[in-house]
Amino acid sequence: MQEIESISEQIESLSKVLYEKLFSYWKPVSVLKGEYVFQNGENHFYMNTIRKGAVRIFYRKDHKEVNMWFGFEGDIVFSLAGYSSRNPALENIIAMEDCELERIHIDQLQALIKEDNQLSKLMLELTEKYFFLLEVRMYHQLLSSASERYEILRRYFPQVLNRIPLGQIASYLGINQVSLSRIRANISNKK
């Protein structure tokens, strides 16, 4: 599986003038552990870059939370519904640790994208990479065993295992915490 460069690394490759112009629009935001970046049903028209901390992206149905992904330093998080069609968010994003974010309004970002081909190309590359991750996630959720999905997390995303509670990891894998404990015990016994 290919590694994904963080948005911070990608943005740093922009020309100095564009970089300074882009970051003049970004605003710092602090989100404490347990607070929402945004919730399902809210209009959230911002793109957020995580400078420090971790977040959990999840859906809620019938009082049950189902984790989609976790974001860490250098990742971007936003509502795709808000970004693409100005609809309320479908997902929830909550801080798993105290977070420092940088935020830009979608209108400002889209105006800059229209002005500059370099930024437009960067956004296209980032979109392609994140859709690749989404496709990999769907493929493994549908066709891999829970043990295989856990091994992928362990191999490619160790920060999830080091920073996210086991119950949340189990939800992401589509299993309960008891099953996750069995998978972890089997791996430990094989060492």
GUNUVO-982856 format. One record per residue (C-alpha): residue in three letters; x, y negated, z negated; residue number from 0. Coordinates in nm, 4 decimals, padded with zeros to 6 digits, m for minus. Layout:
% residues N
<residuo = ALA px = X py = Y pz = Z num = NUM>
...
% end
This chain:
% residues 191
<residuo = MET px = 00.0000 py = 00.0000 pz = 00.0000 num = 0>
<residuo = GLN px = 00.1371 py = m00.3408 pz = 00.0881 num = 1>
<residuo = GLU px = 00.2047 py = m00.5901 pz = m00.1896 num = 2>
<residuo = ILE px = 00.0195 py = m00.9205 pz = m00.1705 num = 3>
<residuo = GLU px = 00.2097 py = m01.2435 pz = m00.2191 num = 4>
<residuo = SER px = 00.0485 py = m01.4727 pz = m00.4710 num = 5>
<residuo = ILE px = m00.1230 py = m01.7818 pz = m00.3388 num = 6>
<residuo = SER px = 00.1386 py = m01.9868 pz = m00.5225 num = 7>
<residuo = GLU px = 00.4162 py = m01.8277 pz = m00.3165 num = 8>
<residuo = GLN px = 00.2188 py = m01.8794 pz = 00.0037 num = 9>
<residuo = ILE px = 00.1421 py = m02.2443 pz = m00.0734 num = 10>
<residuo = GLU px = 00.5055 py = m02.3165 pz = m00.1580 num = 11>
<residuo = SER px = 00.5905 py = m02.2287 pz = 00.2030 num = 12>
<residuo = LEU px = 00.3885 py = m02.5288 pz = 00.3300 num = 13>
<residuo = SER px = 00.5573 py = m02.8446 pz = 00.4489 num = 14>
<residuo = LYS px = 00.6439 py = m03.0893 pz = 00.1708 num = 15>
<residuo = VAL px = 00.3935 py = m03.3509 pz = 00.2931 num = 16>
<residuo = LEU px = 00.1081 py = m03.0998 pz = 00.3172 num = 17>
<residuo = TYR px = 00.2038 py = m02.9409 pz = m00.0153 num = 18>
<residuo = GLU px = 00.1913 py = m03.2797 pz = m00.1924 num = 19>
<residuo = LYS px = m00.1357 py = m03.3748 pz = m00.0225 num = 20>
<residuo = LEU px = m00.2957 py = m03.0418 pz = m00.1090 num = 21>
<residuo = PHE px = m00.1911 py = m03.0541 pz = m00.4730 num = 22>
<residuo = SER px = m00.3096 py = m03.4108 pz = m00.5166 num = 23>
<residuo = TYR px = m00.6615 py = m03.2606 pz = m00.5036 num = 24>
<residuo = TRP px = m00.6012 py = m02.9749 pz = m00.7490 num = 25>
<residuo = LYS px = m00.7146 py = m03.0422 pz = m01.1059 num = 26>
<residuo = PRO px = m00.5985 py = m02.8528 pz = m01.4148 num = 27>
<residuo = VAL px = m00.8639 py = m02.6651 pz = m01.6124 num = 28>
<residuo = SER px = m00.8253 py = m02.4728 pz = m01.9384 num = 29>
<residuo = VAL px = m01.0537 py = m02.1763 pz = m02.0052 num = 30>
<residuo = LEU px = m01.0358 py = m02.0064 pz = m02.3438 num = 31>
<residuo = LYS px = m01.0506 py = m01.6298 pz = m02.3871 num = 32>
<residuo = GLY px = m01.4160 py = m01.5236 pz = m02.3679 num = 33>
<residuo = GLU px = m01.5298 py = m01.8329 pz = m02.1766 num = 34>
<residuo = TYR px = m01.6656 py = m01.8103 pz = m01.8243 num = 35>
<residuo = VAL px = m01.4967 py = m01.9653 pz = m01.5237 num = 36>
<residuo = PHE px = m01.8463 py = m01.9304 pz = m01.3753 num = 37>
<residuo = GLN px = m02.1462 py = m01.6982 pz = m01.4027 num = 38>
<residuo = ASN px = m02.3886 py = m01.5288 pz = m01.1664 num = 39>
<residuo = GLY px = m02.6481 py = m01.7766 pz = m01.0447 num = 40>
<residuo = GLU px = m02.4311 py = m02.0852 pz = m01.0947 num = 41>
<residuo = ASN px = m02.3272 py = m02.3138 pz = m00.8130 num = 42>
<residuo = HIS px = m01.9494 py = m02.2944 pz = m00.8254 num = 43>
<residuo = PHE px = m01.7919 py = m02.4723 pz = m00.5319 num = 44>
<residuo = TYR px = m01.4280 py = m02.4528 pz = m00.6406 num = 45>
<residuo = MET px = m01.1283 py = m02.2419 pz = m00.5556 num = 46>
<residuo = ASN px = m00.9252 py = m02.1623 pz = m00.8681 num = 47>
<residuo = THR px = m00.5621 py = m02.0571 pz = m00.8894 num = 48>
<residuo = ILE px = m00.4597 py = m01.8813 pz = m01.2092 num = 49>
<residuo = ARG px = m00.1446 py = m02.0448 pz = m01.3447 num = 50>
<residuo = LYS px = m00.1509 py = m01.8592 pz = m01.6771 num = 51>
<residuo = GLY px = m00.3757 py = m01.5892 pz = m01.8169 num = 52>
<residuo = ALA px = m00.6050 py = m01.3145 pz = m01.6930 num = 53>
<residuo = VAL px = m00.9671 py = m01.3014 pz = m01.5809 num = 54>
<residuo = ARG px = m01.2216 py = m01.0292 pz = m01.5177 num = 55>
<residuo = ILE px = m01.4519 py = m01.0370 pz = m01.2151 num = 56>
<residuo = PHE px = m01.7713 py = m00.8419 pz = m01.2710 num = 57>
<residuo = TYR px = m02.1377 py = m00.7971 pz = m01.1820 num = 58>
<residuo = ARG px = m02.4217 py = m00.7516 pz = m01.4268 num = 59>
<residuo = LYS px = m02.7267 py = m00.5339 pz = m01.3673 num = 60>
<residuo = ASP px = m02.9838 py = m00.4214 pz = m01.6213 num = 61>
<residuo = HIS px = m02.7645 py = m00.5476 pz = m01.9090 num = 62>
<residuo = LYS px = m02.4718 py = m00.3400 pz = m01.7804 num = 63>
<residuo = GLU px = m02.1466 py = m00.4962 pz = m01.6643 num = 64>
<residuo = VAL px = m01.9569 py = m00.3422 pz = m01.3727 num = 65>
<residuo = ASN px = m01.6033 py = m00.4645 pz = m01.3137 num = 66>
<residuo = MET px = m01.4930 py = m00.5479 pz = m00.9621 num = 67>
<residuo = TRP px = m01.1368 py = m00.6671 pz = m01.0244 num = 68>
<residuo = PHE px = m00.8971 py = m00.8502 pz = m01.2543 num = 69>
<residuo = GLY px = m00.7040 py = m01.1651 pz = m01.1709 num = 70>
<residuo = PHE px = m00.3628 py = m01.2699 pz = m01.3036 num = 71>
<residuo = GLU px = m00.1054 py = m01.5425 pz = m01.2581 num = 72>
<residuo = GLY px = m00.0813 py = m01.6502 pz = m00.8958 num = 73>
<residuo = ASP px = m00.4191 py = m01.5042 pz = m00.7953 num = 74>
<residuo = ILE px = m00.7078 py = m01.7069 pz = m00.6607 num = 75>
<residuo = VAL px = m01.0626 py = m01.6607 pz = m00.7853 num = 76>
<residuo = PHE px = m01.3768 py = m01.8177 pz = m00.6473 num = 77>
<residuo = SER px = m01.7349 py = m01.7435 pz = m00.5514 num = 78>
<residuo = LEU px = m01.7434 py = m01.6208 pz = m00.1929 num = 79>
<residuo = ALA px = m02.1145 py = m01.7079 pz = m00.1797 num = 80>
<residuo = GLY px = m02.0347 py = m02.0618 pz = m00.2921 num = 81>
<residuo = TYR px = m01.7387 py = m02.0972 pz = m00.0582 num = 82>
<residuo = SER px = m01.8957 py = m01.9605 pz = 00.2579 num = 83>
<residuo = SER px = m02.2623 py = m02.0571 pz = 00.2331 num = 84>
<residuo = ARG px = m02.3078 py = m02.2873 pz = m00.0684 num = 85>
<residuo = ASN px = m02.5199 py = m02.0242 pz = m00.2423 num = 86>
<residuo = PRO px = m02.5100 py = m01.9515 pz = m00.6155 num = 87>
<residuo = ALA px = m02.2426 py = m01.7078 pz = m00.7325 num = 88>
<residuo = LEU px = m02.3225 py = m01.3377 pz = m00.7319 num = 89>
<residuo = GLU px = m02.0356 py = m01.2435 pz = m00.9616 num = 90>
<residuo = ASN px = m01.9189 py = m01.3514 pz = m01.3053 num = 91>
<residuo = ILE px = m01.5628 py = m01.4470 pz = m01.3889 num = 92>
<residuo = ILE px = m01.4604 py = m01.4527 pz = m01.7551 num = 93>
<residuo = ALA px = m01.1254 py = m01.5252 pz = m01.9175 num = 94>
<residuo = MET px = m00.9674 py = m01.2152 pz = m02.0734 num = 95>
<residuo = GLU px = m00.6888 py = m01.4343 pz = m02.2145 num = 96>
<residuo = ASP px = m00.6572 py = m01.8088 pz = m02.2595 num = 97>
<residuo = CYS px = m00.6177 py = m01.9378 pz = m01.9030 num = 98>
<residuo = GLU px = m00.4704 py = m02.2373 pz = m01.7300 num = 99>
<residuo = LEU px = m00.6234 py = m02.2824 pz = m01.3871 num = 100>
<residuo = GLU px = m00.5763 py = m02.5269 pz = m01.1017 num = 101>
<residuo = ARG px = m00.9010 py = m02.6047 pz = m00.9218 num = 102>
<residuo = ILE px = m00.9902 py = m02.7693 pz = m00.5908 num = 103>
<residuo = HIS px = m01.3413 py = m02.8465 pz = m00.4667 num = 104>
<residuo = ILE px = m01.4338 py = m02.6452 pz = m00.1586 num = 105>
<residuo = ASP px = m01.5266 py = m02.9610 pz = 00.0373 num = 106>
<residuo = GLN px = m01.1802 py = m03.1072 pz = m00.0193 num = 107>
<residuo = LEU px = m01.0113 py = m02.7807 pz = 00.0731 num = 108>
<residuo = GLN px = m01.2170 py = m02.7364 pz = 00.3901 num = 109>
<residuo = ALA px = m01.1440 py = m03.0959 pz = 00.4985 num = 110>
<residuo = LEU px = m00.7709 py = m03.0309 pz = 00.4571 num = 111>
<residuo = ILE px = m00.7999 py = m02.7037 pz = 00.6488 num = 112>
<residuo = LYS px = m00.9655 py = m02.8870 pz = 00.9395 num = 113>
<residuo = GLU px = m00.6842 py = m03.1464 pz = 00.9395 num = 114>
<residuo = ASP px = m00.3879 py = m02.9107 pz = 00.9346 num = 115>
<residuo = ASN px = m00.3183 py = m02.5979 pz = 01.1396 num = 116>
<residuo = GLN px = m00.0532 py = m02.4766 pz = 00.8940 num = 117>
<residuo = LEU px = m00.3051 py = m02.4714 pz = 00.6089 num = 118>
<residuo = SER px = m00.5695 py = m02.3188 pz = 00.8332 num = 119>
<residuo = LYS px = m00.3285 py = m02.0373 pz = 00.9241 num = 120>
<residuo = LEU px = m00.2394 py = m01.9835 pz = 00.5571 num = 121>
<residuo = MET px = m00.6060 py = m01.9562 pz = 00.4566 num = 122>
<residuo = LEU px = m00.6667 py = m01.7060 pz = 00.7360 num = 123>
<residuo = GLU px = m00.3694 py = m01.4953 pz = 00.6198 num = 124>
<residuo = LEU px = m00.4899 py = m01.5048 pz = 00.2586 num = 125>
<residuo = THR px = m00.8423 py = m01.4080 pz = 00.3646 num = 126>
<residuo = GLU px = m00.7077 py = m01.1144 pz = 00.5656 num = 127>
<residuo = LYS px = m00.4980 py = m00.9933 pz = 00.2714 num = 128>
<residuo = TYR px = m00.7837 py = m01.0148 pz = 00.0237 num = 129>
<residuo = PHE px = m01.0209 py = m00.8360 pz = 00.2614 num = 130>
<residuo = PHE px = m00.7563 py = m00.5649 pz = 00.2961 num = 131>
<residuo = LEU px = m00.7567 py = m00.5243 pz = m00.0838 num = 132>
<residuo = LEU px = m01.1367 py = m00.5114 pz = m00.0842 num = 133>
<residuo = GLU px = m01.1366 py = m00.2424 pz = 00.1841 num = 134>
<residuo = VAL px = m00.8798 py = m00.0360 pz = m00.0078 num = 135>
<residuo = ARG px = m01.0925 py = m00.0743 pz = m00.3237 num = 136>
<residuo = MET px = m01.4093 py = 00.0419 pz = m00.1451 num = 137>
<residuo = TYR px = m01.2302 py = 00.3332 pz = 00.0238 num = 138>
<residuo = HIS px = m01.0908 py = 00.4659 pz = m00.3031 num = 139>
<residuo = GLN px = m01.4116 py = 00.4017 pz = m00.4982 num = 140>
<residuo = LEU px = m01.6021 py = 00.6119 pz = m00.2446 num = 141>
<residuo = LEU px = m01.3495 py = 00.8825 pz = m00.1552 num = 142>
<residuo = SER px = m01.0969 py = 00.9205 pz = m00.4386 num = 143>
<residuo = SER px = m01.1341 py = 01.0934 pz = m00.7721 num = 144>
<residuo = ALA px = m01.1205 py = 00.8922 pz = m01.0935 num = 145>
<residuo = SER px = m00.7722 py = 01.0343 pz = m01.1577 num = 146>
<residuo = GLU px = m00.6551 py = 00.9173 pz = m00.8175 num = 147>
<residuo = ARG px = m00.8026 py = 00.5694 pz = m00.8736 num = 148>
<residuo = TYR px = m00.6267 py = 00.5484 pz = m01.2105 num = 149>
<residuo = GLU px = m00.2973 py = 00.6540 pz = m01.0501 num = 150>
<residuo = ILE px = m00.3330 py = 00.3757 pz = m00.7907 num = 151>
<residuo = LEU px = m00.3829 py = 00.1240 pz = m01.0721 num = 152>
<residuo = ARG px = m00.0833 py = 00.2641 pz = m01.2578 num = 153>
<residuo = ARG px = 00.1418 py = 00.2550 pz = m00.9535 num = 154>
<residuo = TYR px = 00.0426 py = m00.0703 pz = m00.7827 num = 155>
<residuo = PHE px = m00.1199 py = m00.2826 pz = m01.0528 num = 156>
<residuo = PRO px = 00.0542 py = m00.2037 pz = m01.3837 num = 157>
<residuo = GLN px = m00.0376 py = m00.5459 pz = m01.5259 num = 158>
<residuo = VAL px = m00.4001 py = m00.4248 pz = m01.5421 num = 159>
<residuo = LEU px = m00.2996 py = m00.1382 pz = m01.7724 num = 160>
<residuo = ASN px = m00.0808 py = m00.3660 pz = m01.9853 num = 161>
<residuo = ARG px = m00.3240 py = m00.6538 pz = m02.0303 num = 162>
<residuo = ILE px = m00.6821 py = m00.5302 pz = m01.9919 num = 163>
<residuo = PRO px = m00.8735 py = m00.3270 pz = m02.2571 num = 164>
<residuo = LEU px = m00.9361 py = 00.0391 pz = m02.1740 num = 165>
<residuo = GLY px = m01.3145 py = m00.0017 pz = m02.1755 num = 166>
<residuo = GLN px = m01.2876 py = m00.2636 pz = m01.9013 num = 167>
<residuo = ILE px = m01.0501 py = m00.0449 pz = m01.7006 num = 168>
<residuo = ALA px = m01.2943 py = 00.2462 pz = m01.7302 num = 169>
<residuo = SER px = m01.5736 py = 00.0259 pz = m01.5936 num = 170>
<residuo = TYR px = m01.3521 py = m00.0756 pz = m01.3009 num = 171>
<residuo = LEU px = m01.2783 py = 00.2914 pz = m01.2265 num = 172>
<residuo = GLY px = m01.6498 py = 00.3782 pz = m01.2439 num = 173>
<residuo = ILE px = m01.6131 py = 00.6135 pz = m01.5416 num = 174>
<residuo = ASN px = m01.6684 py = 00.6017 pz = m01.9162 num = 175>
<residuo = GLN px = m01.3936 py = 00.5438 pz = m02.1704 num = 176>
<residuo = VAL px = m01.3888 py = 00.9099 pz = m02.2809 num = 177>
<residuo = SER px = m01.3139 py = 01.0218 pz = m01.9240 num = 178>
<residuo = LEU px = m01.0394 py = 00.7597 pz = m01.8983 num = 179>
<residuo = SER px = m00.8844 py = 00.8898 pz = m02.2214 num = 180>
<residuo = ARG px = m00.8823 py = 01.2428 pz = m02.0759 num = 181>
<residuo = ILE px = m00.7142 py = 01.1218 pz = m01.7561 num = 182>
<residuo = ARG px = m00.4493 py = 00.9384 pz = m01.9584 num = 183>
<residuo = ALA px = m00.3924 py = 01.2421 pz = m02.1821 num = 184>
<residuo = ASN px = m00.3494 py = 01.4681 pz = m01.8764 num = 185>
<residuo = ILE px = m00.0887 py = 01.2316 pz = m01.7348 num = 186>
<residuo = SER px = 00.0942 py = 01.2181 pz = m02.0685 num = 187>
<residuo = ASN px = 00.0949 py = 01.5984 pz = m02.0927 num = 188>
<residuo = LYS px = 00.2510 py = 01.6299 pz = m01.7458 num = 189>
<residuo = LYS px = 00.5519 py = 01.4140 pz = m01.8408 num = 190>
% end
